[in-house]
């Protein structure tokens, strides 16, 4: 049954306190996991580009491929979906505060970069090393994690500081939510 309509609702249903808390736990856990995976990818990328051992290079890029293929996308989508649920199901809203809107677009951009840049770069590095060649380009294994890590740290900072204030949409006054008419109150007014 709808509890309230207006801003901070998903399909006119505001998240209950337990649902909001559970969504927040999922979102923070997924976001921290994404940050941790990126740190791991960066450590593996640095190892692959700075070591002189062919065996270590191959092991590093193969581990990067495993992380990129099996873990990054599920964690990225969980972060994106839980953030959307929180923004749409609470009074914060998706487009009412600049910091939330910025986080949404950065999350979307880093998810797309994972699919279209990081994973293909790691795949080409694995193919080259598996064929017995050298690491083709250090940027294939370093650029993605560095950019991602920068974006995730920035998003963490703005999540804590909540800078910039409301958007134009967030400054607009909203009509108060309607309350169902109580028949006892209606009888007294007659």
Secondary structure, DSSP 8 states (H G I E B T S, - for coil): -----SSS-BTTB---HHHHHHHHHHHHHHHHHHHHHHHHHHHHHHHHHH---HHHHHHHHHHHHHHIIIIIHHHHHHHHHHHHHHHHHSTT-SSSBHHHHHHHHHHHHHHHHIIIIIHHHHHHHHHHHHTT---S-HHHHHHHHHHHHHHHHHHHHHHHH--S-B-HHHHS----------HHHHHHH-
